[in-house]
């Protein structure tokens, strides 16, 4: 039982990490485009 909970928690954390990384990449691209348009 505990093993299954730990596996699901690990998968959940990995999903959250992927989401955060995707948001960070999008924010970086958005900032880059904003700088390009500003120039």
Number of C-alpha atoms within 10 A of each C-alpha: 5 7 8 9 10 11 11 12 12 12 12 12 12 12 12 12 12 12 12 12 12 12 12 12 12 12 12 12 12 12 12 12 11 11 10 9 8 7 5
